[in-house]
């Protein structure tokens, strides 16, 4: 039987990670081109950088959730053998897909956090073309949030399926 405590902790971590990823998408840095006091050149002024913190927080909570489930289930590979059954096959597929979704989610959150934290220092001559104020493309944290959601579902089902196949045990010989 799957531990309800593990399921609850993983669920809470995943829900908070999803919420942080959504908040990061909504709070992405924005830039404005501003002239200096003497009007010699223009430069980029960025607003709050809180989305980077939200993205890193989501990344760490999702990582903690994945580590917890993989530690409790011994990463499916280690530990005593599991009797071949439908639950074991299902657990194997869910294990693989949860890792794929996890890696995509972590990549989106990491790339979004790094790009959001990057602020150009480019200055342009006043009256010429304004400087290019690079900001994070819309949807990077959103994609991360979607894959956090997929990871949460797949990981929860993996753990339940793994526990069910583990309960079946190995028949004595």
C-alpha positions, -999 to 999 in steps of 0.1 A, spaced: 0 0 0 13 35 -9 21 57 20 -5 84 24 21 107 40 44 104 10 15 110 -14 4 141 6 39 156 9 45 151 -28 11 165 -37 18 196 -16 53 201 -31 39 198 -66 9 221 -61 32 248 -46 57 243 -74 29 247 -100 17 278 -83 52 293 -82 57 285 -119 24 302 -128 33 332 -106 67 334 -123 50 335 -157 28 364 -145 57 383 -129 82 381 -157 106 411 -159 97 439 -183 120 465 -196 116 502 -205 140 523 -226 148 554 -206 170 584 -215 198 595 -191 196 628 -173 217 647 -199 198 630 -228 230 617 -243 220 581 -245 192 557 -237 194 526 -216 172 497 -204 155 498 -170 141 465 -158 113 461 -132 112 436 -104 132 404 -107 108 383 -85 100 359 -113 135 345 -111 129 336 -74 96 320 -82 111 300 -109 140 288 -88 115 280 -59 94 259 -83 124 241 -96 136 232 -61 102 220 -49 97 199 -80 132 185 -75 125 177 -38 92 160 -48 110 138 -74 138 129 -49 113 120 -23 93 96 -45 124 81 -61 140 76 -27 109 59 -12 105 37 -43 142 31 -46 141 46 -81 123 15 -94 156 -1 -102 171 -8 -68 158 -29 -41 142 -64 -42 128 -77 -74 91 -71 -82 70 -99 -96 60 -93 -132 25 -80 -134 3 -54 -149 11 -30 -121 48 -34 -126 45 -27 -163 24 3 -156 48 15 -130 77 12 -154 60 33 -181 49 59 -155 85 59 -142 99 67 -176 73 93 -186 75 110 -152 113 114 -157 108 128 -192 82 153 -180 104 161 -150 134 169 -171 114 191 -195 98 210 -165 132 215 -148 147 227 -181 119 252 -187 121 265 -151 159 267 -152 161 284 -186 133 308 -176 150 317 -144 184 323 -160 170 343 -189 147 363 -166 176 372 -144 197 383 -174 195 421 -179 213 437 -208 236 466 -200 234 479 -236 232 517 -241 222 534 -273 229 569 -286 200 592 -280 180 598 -311 192 566 -328 175 533 -326 166 524 -290 186 497 -274 174 461 -275 161 454 -240 161 416 -239 134 400 -217 122 365 -212 99 352 -239 63 348 -229 53 312 -221 86 297 -209 75 296 -172 40 286 -185 55 256 -203 74 248 -171 41 250 -151 24 227 -175 52 201 -173 52 205 -135 15 195 -136 22 165 -159 51 155 -137 29 157 -106 3 134 -121 27 109 -135 48 107 -104 18 102 -81 4 75 -103 39 59 -106 42 58 -68 8 42 -63 14 17 -91 48 9 -78 34 3 -43 7 -19 -57 32 -40 -76 54 -42 -45 26 -54 -24 21 -84 -47 56 -95 -37 76 -124 -50 61 -158 -46 81 -183 -25 99 -210 -44 
